[in-house]
Amino acid sequence: MEYLLFVGYLVLFAWLVTKTKFFINSGLSSSQLIIIFLLKVMAGIFYGWVGIYYGNHAQMVDTWSYHYNSIQEYNLLYKNPHEYLVNLFRDPYDDGVTKFLSSNKSYWNDLKGNIFIKVLSIFNVFSFGHYYTNVIFYSFISMFGPIAIYRVMNEVYPGKKLQVLIAVFLIPSFLYWASGLHKEGLIFLGFSLVIYNFYFALRRRKFSTANILFILLGLLIVVTLRNFLIIILVPALLAWFLATRFPKKPLAVFGICYLCFVIFFFTAGYINGNLDFPQAVVTKQKEFVALLGNSSVPMKELEPTFSSFILNTPQAVSLSMLRPYPSDVKHILSLAAAVETAFLLFLVFLFFALKNRNGRYATSSTFVYFCLFLSFSVLITIGYAVNNLGAIVRYRSIVLPLLLVPVFCGINWQKVSGVLLNNIKNKNNIAKNGNLA
């Protein structure tokens, strides 16, 4: 019965992706949409399998824990519908709602898991509690995120459809983490709703009611599933908005805005103790260090001072952008992460070494700066607080499309192919001359 249910839903949703107007308007063909959807389903299935057989090593026990808890919520829906509807809004602590950035006895810290469990419990109504059938529902919903970013990037990088498609849909770690039954797919959807509606509203120079509602929905998704990201996303949006008002100097606008944000970050605690952002980051670091996971690595202790953050910046960059190193490899999954990291760094090298200089390749420099400033802000925050490599790879996956589309589209691929062909030709000539000798 489970297999028939899975196949039936798979066929139904594969058909739906070719009939959904938002997907059709992306310009992708029906075949391409079905392939992308099936890749997400396959990645989600593999994610669940890894959660069973590799869970402790890959930091993936959560996915099945969420599933089993969602089964309990699903049963609660039938036994006590009132409790099912209200338990999400109940604060089990005396002052948990006030602890927005805290991980201890915080309503907001619990909410991210409770929200996701509630979503899965709704899936269970239609899947009868089958994990892999839920993957199909999740793949369809989470597909709206990358489709939205793809549509924006196609506007920003006209004539670069293949590069955009690869960077948005086919980066292995993004495909994997954003397709499995975990929060990343929905968090990226929240990001995408905000970015898509903000971009097209700015281009029209008018925010419609629909734009505003979808932006608010995206922000709500982000704040409920990973609340600290809202503190990074909102300043990036503000800088983007102001940069569009001064289009001749967008980098200067972003620089000034982020300087103000940094000052506010370190001084807000003096205004209100609940806004002590440096202390919140320090607390997060201590909590991750205390976990002692299989892929945890040593890190310098952070203090809630400006000088400590400056001194720890190289470590943060190394953790979030360069690792896992080859020396960090302990199993096949960490090997895959290390290989991908090395390959993406190589692409960044190609971007600077063989950059496309034939005119302006992006139609909106302000949007490109937004992607870069937002991505690096997320990465540096992860690097300050997290010392578990498995968690780092998962957390950073949501910014990879935003970071890598400019890289893929900025490389002069004709020059790359020319260099490769010349190298092959030279090797063949050397081999030929060697044989003649």
N, C-alpha and C positions, 0 to 999 in steps of 0.2 A: 504494500500500500504506500509506504514512504517513497519508494522509487517512482511509482506512477505519479504521485503528487509532485515530486521534484521535476519529472520530465514535463508534466502538464504545465506547471508554472513557468518552466524554462522556455517552452515554446510560446506561451502567452506573452511573456515579457520581452522575448526576442522580437516578437511581432510589434509590441507596443513601442519599442524604441524607434521603429521605423514610421510610426504614426504620431509620435509626440511632436507637436509643432516646434517647441523650443529646440529639440534635437535636429529636426529637419532644416530649420533656419540656420544651422551652423554651416551648411554647405557640404557636409559629409554625406556620402552616398549611403543608401540603405545597407549595403554590404559592409561598409566601413563601420557604421553604427552597431551592427550586429556583432562584428568581430571585436570591437572595443568592449561591448557588453559581455560577451562570452569570456574575454580575457579577464575582466573583473570578476566574473563568477568563478573561473578557474583559480584565480589568485585567492579569492575568499575561501574556496574549498581547501586549497593548499594551506592557507592560514589556519583553518580549523584543525587540519591533520597535524600540522606542526605543533599546535597547542596541546595536542594529546601526547605525541611522541617526543617532542623536543621542548616542551613547555618551560621547564625550569632553566634550561640553558638559554633559551631565546626570550626570556621575560614575557611569556605568552600564556601564563596560567589564567590571566584575567578574562580572556575571551570566553572560556568555558564556565568560569565563575559567573560572569554576567548572564550566560545562557541559563544556568541552573537557577539563579535568582529570578530570572524572568519567568521561568516555569512557575515558581511560587507566586509571582505577581499575577500571572495568567489564571492560576487557580483561585487567587483571591478575588479576581474580577467576578467569578461566578458565585463564590461563597459569600462575599461581602462587598458588593459594588460601591457602596458609599465610602468604605475605607479605602478602596482602590482609587477612588477619585480625589480623596482629600489628603492621603498620607504623604504626597509629594510636597505639600505646602506646610507641613507640620515641622516646627523646629524642636528637635528632641533635647536641646540644651537651653539653659536659661537665657543666654545671650549669644547664641550661635549665629544669628543673622548679622550681628555687628562685626563678626570676625571674617571680613571679606577675603583677606589674603592669608588667613591662618589655616593650618592643616590640623590643628588640635581643637576638637569639639566645635567645629565650624559647620554651620548649615551649608555654606557654599561649597566647602570641600566635599561634603557628602552628596551634594546635589548632582555633581557631574556623573557619578556612578548611578544614582537613583534615576536620573533622566534617561540615561542610556538603557537601563533595565526596563523602564516603562515603555520605551520605544520597542524594544524586543518583545515585550509582553503583548503589544498590539500585533506584531508580526505573528506571534504564536496563535492568535485567534484564527488566522488563515492557514497556518502551517501545521497546526495541532502540536506545536512544540518541537518540531524537527529543525535542528540546527542548520543543516545544509540547505533546506528550503528557505530558511530565513536569509541565507546568503543571497539568494536571488532577489528578494525584496530590497535588501540593503544595497545591492549592486545597482539596481535601477534608480533608487533615490539618490545615492551618492554620486551617480553619473552626471547629475545636473551640475555639480561643482566643476569638474574639468571641462564639460561642454561650455559652461559660461566663460571660463578663463580662455578657452580656445577661441571663442567668438571675439573676445576682447583683443587677444593677441593677433588674430587675423586682421583686425582693423589697424593695429599699431604697426604690424610688420607685413604690409601687402606684398604679395609675391613670394612669401616664405612659408607657404602652407605645409610643406613636408617637414621643415625644421620645427615649426610650431606643433604639428601633430606629434612628432616624436618626443619633444620636450614636455608636452603637457600630458600625454597619455602613456608613454612607453618607458619612462624611467623606472627601472625595476623596483626600487624601494618604495617609490610613491605608489605605484600600481599595487604593490603588496600590502602596504600598511593602510592605504585608503580604501581597500576593497574588503579587508577582513572585518569580522564583527568586533570592532573596537571603535573608539571615539574619533579617530583621525579622519575618516571619511566624512562624518557630519561636521567636524570642525572646519575642514576644507570647504565644505558646502557653505557654511556660515561666512567664511572669508569671501567666497566666490559671489554670493548674493550681494554682499556689500560692494565688492570691487566692480562687478558687472553694472549694477545700477548707478553707482557713483560715476563710473567712466562715461556711460552714455548720457547721464544727466548733465555732466560737465560739458560734454561735446555739444549738446543741444542748448546749453546755458539755461536749463530749466529743470527743476526737480518736480516731477509729477507726483501725484498722490501715490501711485503704484511704486515709483522709485523709493519714496520715503518709507512706505510700508515694508518693502522688501529689504531695505537697508536696516530698518529696525529689527526685522525678523532675523537677518544675518547676525547682527550684533547680539541679539538675545541668544541665539544658538551658541555663539562664541563664549559669552559670559557665563552660560550655564554649564558648558562642557569643559572649558579650561579658562577660568576667569582671569588669570593674569595676562592672557593675550589681549584682552580688551584695553589694558593699559599701554600696550604696544601699538595696537591697531588704530585707536582713535587719534593719537598724535601724528601718525603717518598720514591719515586721511586729512587732518587739518593742514599739514604741510603741503600735501598735494593740492588741496583747494586753494591755498594762498599762492602756490607756485603758478597756478593757472591765471592768477590775476597779474602776475609779473612774468610773462612767458619768456622774456629776453634773458632773464637771469635765474632760471629754476634751481640750479645747484646752489647759488648763494642763498636763495629763500629756504631751501631744505637745510642748509648749514646753520643759518640763524635760528630757524625753528627748533632744530635738534639741540642746539646749544641752550636754548631756553628750556627745553624739556629736561635736559640733564640737570640744569640748575634746580628746576622744580622737583625732580626726582630726589635730590639730596636735601632739599629744604622743606618739603611738604610736611615732614614729621614734626617740625617745630610749630606748624599751624594746627595740626590735629594728629594725635598719637596713632590713630588708625591709618594714617597715610604715611607711616614710616616705611617707605618702600625698600631702602637698603637693608633694614632689619628683616623684612619679609624674605628677601633673597637669601640672606644669611641663614635664616631659619630653615628655608627649603634645602639649602646645601647640607646643613647638619642632619636633616631627616633622611636625605638620600645617602649620605655617608654611613648613617646608622643601619641602613638596610642590608649592607654587605651582600650584594647579589653576586652571581657567578661571573658577571662581566664588569664588576666594579673595579675602578682603578684609583690609585692614590691621588689626592688633590690637596693643594694648599688651602689652609683654613681662611675663609673670607671674614672680614670684619665690616661693620656698617659705617665705613668711612670712605670718603672720596679717594684717599691715597691707597687704601687697600684694594678698591675696585680697579684702580689704574695698575697696580702691581700685579693683580690677578688676570688682567686682560690677555696677556700672551697665553696663559694656561687655558682661559676660556675659549680663545680662538682655536687653539690646538685641539681641545676636546670636541668642540661642536662642528668644526669645519675639516679637520685633518684626520681624525680617528674614525674607525679603528685602523691602526698601523698593521703591517704584516706581522709584527711581533705580538699583536693582540689576538691573532687567530687561534681559536680553541676548538672549533667545530665547523661544519660545512656552512652554516648560516653566517657566522662571523667572517668566514673566508669570502662569501658572496658580498658582504657589506664592505670588506676591505678592498676587494677588486673593484667594486663600483666606485668607491671613494677615490681610488687611484685613477680610474678612468675619467671621472668628472673633473678632477684636478688637472688631468692632461688636457681636457677640453678647454679649461680656463686658460691654460698655457697657450693653446692654439689661438684662443681669442685675442690674446695680447700680441702673440708672435705673428699671426696671419690674419689680422683684423681686416674686415671689409671696409675699404676706404673709398669706394666708388660712390660718393655722395652720401646723403643721409638715409640710413636704412630703417629708421624708426620714425613714424609720423608724430609721435608725442614723447618728447624727452622728459616732460614732467611725470608721465606715467612710468617710464623706465626708472627714473629716480625714486619714485614711490616704491616700486617693486624691490629695488636694491636696498633702500633704507629700511623698509619693513622687514625684508628677509634677514639682513644682517642684525637688526635689532632682536629678532626672535632667536637667531643663532647665538648671539653673544649672551643673551639671557639664559639660554639653555646651558651654555658653557660655564657660566658663573655658578649655577645651582646643581647641576646633575653630573654625577661621576660614574653612572652606570651606562656602559656603551650601548647595551641593547635599548635602553630607554632613550638615549641620545639619538640613535638612528631612527627610532620611531617618531620622536618629537619633531625632528628637523625635516621629516619627509614632507610635511605640509607646505613648506616654502620652496621646495625644489623646483616646481614648475615656474614659479615667479622669478626665481633666480637664474634658471637655466635657459629659458626662452631667449632672453637677450644674448646669452652666450652662444647658443646654437645659431641664432639669426645673425650674429655679429661676425662669425667666422667666415672668411673667404674660402668657401669649399672648393671653388675652381682652382685656387692656388694650392690648396691641400692636395687635391687629386693630381695636380701638375707635379708637385714635389714627389708624391708617391710613385707616379709613372716614371719620372726621371731616375729615381733610385732603382726601380726595377730594371729599367733599361740599362743603367750603368752596371748593375750586377750581372745582367745577361751578357753584356759586352766583355766584362772581366772573365766570366766563365768561358765565353767563346774563345777569347784570346788565350786563356789558359789551356784549353783543349788543343788549339792549334800549335802551341809551343810544345 
